[in-house]
Amino acid sequence: MKRVSDKKLFGDIIKVVSIAAFFIVAAYLLDRPDVREIFFDIDEIQFLLKGNGDISWYVMSLLIFTAAGAAIIGLGVPRIWVTIVAGGIYGALMGSLISMISSLIGAVLIYLAGKTLLAAVVERRLRDRLLKWRGRFQENAFWWVLYARLFPFANSTLTSMICGGCRVPFTPYLSGSAIGFAP
């Protein structure tokens, strides 16, 4: 019995450390000037994505930017950066729409990572202490997520990870995120 719980403890520690290491490495890489030059040079990105008036390339660039923005947000980069770049390239209206879609896809990716990697850890380690709060969080998921998204100092990545880890129902999570991201 002791051996099994030691294995689970070790596995839980590895999962949590792996998630933390992933975000630390992503932050380190994105902090490097040579990496930022590649990914955040607005003039270069705008030139590549505008397509010189070709509508088919423009549509393709919207899809590419949306996927790249979602991936960047999925790495834990604040969505405001994607929003600023999208507005600079595509203008206020289209940039807002693309950044909203990218933000939602990125938030879903982090939610699924939390649900896949952290839910069992949360269940095992915090069962008794968290059970009451998790129940409240699940019952009022829409409002909790909406408040977290509207609170200016809330960490979007952490909110998504916690929602996945606590098995918050997906529909209230997504709708609360969509409304909360809009402003």
GIBELTA-V486685 format. One record per helix or strand of 2 or more residues. SS is the DSSP state (h for helix, s for strand). FROM is the first residue (numbers start at 0). LEN is the number of residues. Records with the same first field share a line. If there is no record, write none. Layout:
# GIBELTA-V486685
SS = FROM-LEN + FROM-LEN
This chain:
# GIBELTA-V486685
h = 1-30 + 32-7 + 41-12 + 54-20 + 78-12 + 91-26 + 118-7 + 126-13 + 140-10 + 155-10 + 169-13
